[in-house]
C-alpha cells in the first residue's frame, strides 16, 4: 500500500491542537535534511481540500519529518501508535483500515472483544461449502482413478460335483473350493428375498452403498469400538468377489465404497445378487448357494423351500454360531444345542421380516413353524470306499468322449456338474456281496501264503441302455488304487467262449476244400445242437484244412480240459455246459482267429484288450478285458444282438449350461437269431444239472451266463445276465502295491481253503448274492425264444 496517500481532511472549524502547533514550529526551526530544490510537482500544495496553508506543506516537506509522520500514520488515518483520533486500530495501524478489501474477514474488523474472534455466518457457510466441494472433488478424482477389479480367482474357484443316477450328490471334488456357480434363474426368489429382508431392505432401489451405515461404522471405529460392516449386498459382493479384502480399515472401506458405487452403476441387480450368493461362505466348506444347498439338504438350490432359504440366509450372518451341528473346535460356546437355539431364533426373525416386507404371504408364513433341521455334517474322506473309483471312472469317460475339447486342465479348474449312471443302492449291494466272501472265506492271517493280495472286481450294466449302474473297484480307493472293474490284466478264461460261439453261428466255419480267404456265403453255419466236436483231453489241434497246427518252432498244440476230463464227440451246447476247452479251441481254428476276434469286438470288447496273437488258445480267453466291458458285451446278447458301449456319464453342465449329453447309438452287432441262440446255450450253463453256472440260479428268473477259469489258476470269472441286468465278477491275486511294481499275478491254489478257484466258486457266489438283491422288486422278464439258424 502506498505510503504517499493523503491524510484524511480535517473537518471545517477545527483548530490545530497545541501539540500540533508546537511540532509544526519545531519542524520549521530545524535545519533541512534535503537541500534539493523542489519542483512544483514535488510539493503538497493544493492537496488539502480544507484549505490548509500550502506553505506549511512545503515546510514540512523540506524538514523531512512530515514524511516520517506519514509513514507512521495508521491505515485508518490516525497516527500510528500515537493515540490520535484514529487510535482505535491495532498496534500496527492496518487491521482497521476500511479502505482495504480483504478476502477473509477474520478476525472481524468491525467487532470488538470476544466477538472479534467469532466468524461470521458467511465465513462459516463458505468454509462448509469449500469443504464439501473439496470432498466432492476428491471423490470425483477417486471415482475416475479407481477401477473395478476383475473377479478374484478364489471367488471363481469351484469344484466338480458328481451325482448319483437319482440326482443326489455323490461327491464334490477336483477343485480348490467347494463351490458351483449357478445363474440367477436357479436361485429361488425366496432366497433372494430372505437375504434382502435380513441384510439390505433397500437392495433393489439403492445405488449400491448405504452412506448412513458406512457413517455409523466409521464413527464406531473412530471411537475404538468393534469393527462394523455397514455394508449393502452390493458391498458384500464387492468384498467377496472383487476385492477379496474383509478388513474394516478406513482405506479399505473407502475403496469398497467407490468400487461398490461403480458396480452398482454398471451391473444389474440380478447379476449382483447372483454374484453375492455364489461367492458367500455358508460353513462346512461350502462356498456359494448351490454347494450350501447340497451340503445342508442334499438338494439343488433351485429346489429349496422358503424355510430352507431362511436358514441358509441365517448362515450368512455367522456360520460358527448358527450351524446346528456346532463348531466347538472354533468356539466352545458354539455347541449344537446353543447353535440350534440361536439359529432358530434368527430363522423365525427372517421369516417375520419377509412377512413384514411383503415378500411372504401370511398364509405361507404360518406353514413354517418347525425349524428345517439340516442333515448331519458330512465326514471327511468322501472319496474313500467305492466313491473314488466311481469318480475316476466318470471323469475318464467324460474326458475321453466329450466333443467340446474339454480337457483335464479345464476339469481341474472346477465348476462342472457330472451326472453319472451309478445306482447307489446297487453299488451298496455289490459291495456287500463281495465283503461277505472276503470277510468269511478269505483269511490272510490264517493262510498268508494263499490268501494275501486277493482282489475282486465287478461291474453291472443295463443291457437296454449301456448304463454302468454299479461297479466294485476294490477294498478302498484310498488304500488300493487299481480299479478291479476296469482293465487289470486278469485273463478272462472260458468266459470268452460265447464270442467264439457267436462267430460260429454268424460267420460259420471254413470249407477245407476252399482257400483260406473264403466268402461267408461259402462257409458253413454252425448249429449249437447239431455240430459236434471232439472233447478229448489233450486234443491235437489242427488248422481248418486238416493239417496239424504248429508254432514257429514247429511245436504242436495239445489242448487240455479243466481237470483232465475227456468227452466224446459232443455238441457245442454240451461243450459250453461242461466248459470243455478242446471243442472251442478247434472251433476257433475252423472259423479263423481273426473272425473270432472280430466277434468279440462287435459284442463290445475293446480291441486293445485282446491278445494280438493268432494262437489256438485265443479262443479260450488269453485276453484280458475289463469287468465293465465283459458285462456290456454279454449285455449285447441280452439285448437280442444290439450293442451299446458302456457309459458312466449321462450329462455334464457348466454354469447351468449343458456341455455334454450321452447319445444312445445302438448297433445291431448280431442278428436276433444269433443272439437268441447264444443266450439259449448260456441258459443251459445255468439250468442244466451239470452246468458250471448252476450256483447262480435265481428262483423264478431266467439267467444266462458262463464261468471262466484260466491256466495256472491266476484268475476266475463269472459273467451272466438277465434281460434287465448284465454283471461280471472277477477274482485274482495281484500284489500291485509292492515297491517292485512287477504287476505279477499269483496262483490261487489253496486260496480261501479251496484246492482251486473256479468261476463256479467265489465269483459265482458273489454274482448270485448281488443279483438276488439288485433285482428284488423288479418285474420278471424272459428271454426271447431262440430263432432258427440259417443253414
Secondary structure by P-SEA (a helix, b strand, c coil): cccccccccccccccccaaaaaaaaaaaaccccccccccccccccccccccccaaaaaaaaaaaaaaaaaaaccccccccccccccccccccccccccccccccccccccccccccccccaaaaaaaaaaaaaaaaaaaaaaaaccccccccccccbbbbbbbcccccccccccccccbbbbccccccaaaaaaaaacccccccccccccaaaaaaaaaaaaacccccccccaaaaaaaccccccccccaaaaaaaaaaaaaaaacccaaaaaaaaaaccccccccccaaaaaaaccccccccccaaaaaaaaaaaaccccccccccccccccccaaaaaaaaaaaaaaaaaaaaaaccccaaaaaaccccccccccccccccccaaaaaaaaaaaaaaacccccccaaaaaaccbbbbbcccaaaaaaaaaaaaaaaaccccccccccccccbbbbbcccccccccccccccccccccccccccccccccccccaaaaaaaaaaaccccccccccccccccbbbbbcccbbbbcccccccccccccbbbccccbbbbbbcccccccccccaaaaaaacccaaaaaaaaaacaaaaaaaaaaacccccccccccccccccccbbbcaaaaaaaaaaaaaccccccccccccccccccccbbbbbbbcccccaaaaaaaaaaaaaacccccccccccccccbbbbbbbbbcccccccccccccccbbbbbbbbbbccccccccbbbbbccccccccccccccaaaaaaaaaaaaaacccccccccccccccc
